Amino acid sequence: MAEPRTLFDKVWDSHVVERLPDGTCILYIDRHLVHEVTSPQAFEGLRLAGRRVRRPDATIAVADHNIPTSDRRAGIAEPESRVQVETLERNVAEFNVPYIPVLDARQGIVHIIGPELGLSLPGSTIVCGDSHTSTHGALGALAFGIGTSEVEHVLATQTLLQRPAKNMLVRVDGTLGFGCTAKDIVLAIIGTIGTAGGTGHVIEYAGVAIRALDMAGRMTVCNMSIEAGARAGLIAPDETTIAYVAGKPFAPQGEAFDRAAAWWRTLPSDPGARYDRTVVLDAGAIAPMVTWGTSPETVVPVTGTVPDPAREPDEARRAQMQRMLEYMALAPGQRLQDVTVDAVFIGSCTNGRIEDLRAAAAVARGRRVAEGVRAMVVPGSGLVKQQAEAEGLDRILMQAGFEWREAGCSMCLGMNPDKLAPGQRCASTSNRNFEGRQGPGGRTHLLSPAMAAAAAVTGRLADVRELA
Amino acid sequence: MEKFTTLTATAAPLPLANVDTDKIIPARFLKTIRRTGLGVHLFDTLRYDASGAERPEFVLNRKEFRKAQILIAFENFGCGSSREHAPWALLDFGIRCIIAPDFADIFHNNCFKNGILPVRLPRPVCEALMADAQMGGNARLTVDLSRQVVVRPNGEEIPFEIDPFRRHLLLEGLDDIGQTLQHAAAIDAYEVRLRAERSWMPAIAAG
């Protein structure tokens, strides 16, 4: 009998073009998502070598990182950002790559629109020059971020040179408590295994708490796999996945869809499949989480306090904690719920989907953004924005005093005009709280959309469960 | 890509763990369509104060380390984003080799594509090398890729492991794409099989 295989093993094996003598594999790539920041040098490389794009029909481009989230009909004011987007437009025209223009309703963050449009399919290999490509693993795709040289490699050959990753299973048992979400699950996981806990591994998320998540929640979990250092995150496709993909414009249709779904149903890990490492968490023990430091692993329940570096035995870690507290202007022992915020950001590839905006609006309904707090909501795509407006979420949020903006990466990384001023403190639904991530000197606390809305209306890192 | 064979150079000690790619090169400097010119922004917030003036205490601002070609750091170097601007900035500054206990995967991969050698050595060894490096220009390290050793100023040789395929590409300065295209027939054959076995997979056309 054949050796039991994991989901990762199955997707990997079905994409190996050739195994080289030393074990390196030429891995076939089904979908290549391209954006403006990490592609210009790749296209330039093709041009200099006289190479073409091997599979334009497996490639799609969109601008997301750089673009303003205010009215864009007048174009992009910031010259360098404009050049990058114009360069992308020139490159896609020259190399015949399908492109979603900035003013198209389908434009949005590449990791939001991939699943939303049915470009990301179970069992496929998906790459993009962006580390949060792990998002698409929620569909049971092997999806990972690559550098620009590899973007060029995929454009030229439709393959990558890769060695197989190790398998890691993160099983989340039990039921999430009231007010807790997928974001709290993934922050708890990163807090448990650390930012390098997944290095060299692909994480498969399983267990009843993961099964119970909708696709948006699964994407939030897989999105932050890279924050645990993993090469990718995966969730086995099930009927929730198949129902989600059905009818999406770029997905297979009709009889072709049925054949695809029949294969997708064979992908879940076999009973007895071996994992190099297994971690088990109890969803019932997870509270709404919030980060206090400048690494996503520095996370505590919102009911907790800022840890004391003096209690850290390792000298290097102690020094790092002290630096974090200094940067974040927090004191050991301080209650997180007493920390006031200047800004709130709801959006990003982690939490910019319609379900996230509904969760934020549910908290904001009938309340007001606290005095002196700037709160912005940036839908993950034009289609998410349209849907939210059809549901009246925009009115609820704007009546509460939130800004309602156009789709893009925005204040997740502050490459466009949306950034924090030095010293400003932000409750953010994004994925990284590194120093200066949301603007030089800016201070980021990562949390869920509901928790971000709670922070907006109270002006502090509030426990959303107390607002119900 | 420039070959990497043997490098004898000053090493700069950066005794930090979890040096993320935002720290190596903040996002606001990614708005370039070129690979070069990023060295001036390397470690921007560590290197310059809010007014843009150099922080004299930062290692790469110290006279003896301005020409460093080796960097020594602690765990999980290069975590965070996939931006190849991180190795580009290091290379543009002049760094050709980074020694650390371990590296984040994507960054590690990106180094090899740019002729930068990432060397994994246990923490105590990195600490010893950092102590050597503190002596500045008087204490040059040698990194010999063909023999897979780091040579300390006292002559002690420290062996390191490296993936043989990547070692070969670095030693010869070979372009990955050229290597893969030698297997073009296998890619063609795979695509024929793919069209038969997963014929449901749609082609992408915008519009």
Interface residues (C-beta under 8 A of the other chain):
Chain A: V17 E18 L20 D22 T24 I26 Y28 D30 R31 V37 T38 P40 Q41 E44 A49 R51 P56 D57 A58 T59 I60 H65 N66 E78 E80 S81 V83 Q84 T87 P98 Y99 I100 L119 L121 S124 G129 D130 S131 T133 F144 G145 I146 G147 T148 S149 E150 E152 H153 A156 T157 Q158 T159 L161 R163 T195 A196 T199 G200 I226 G229 R231 F250 A251 P252 Q253 A256 F257 R259 A260 W263 S295 A316 R317 Q320 L413 G414 M415 P422 R432 F434 E435 G436 R437 P440 G441
Chain B: P15 L16 A17 N18 D20 D22 K23 P26 A27 R28 L30 K31 T32 I33 R34 R35 T45 A50 F74 E75 N76 C79 G80 S81 S82 R83 E84 P87 D102 A104 D105 I106 N109 N110 K113 N114 D163 P164 F165 D176 I177 Q179 T180 L181 H183 A184 A186 I187 Y190 E191 L194 R198 S199 W200 M201 P202 A203 I204 A205 A206 G207
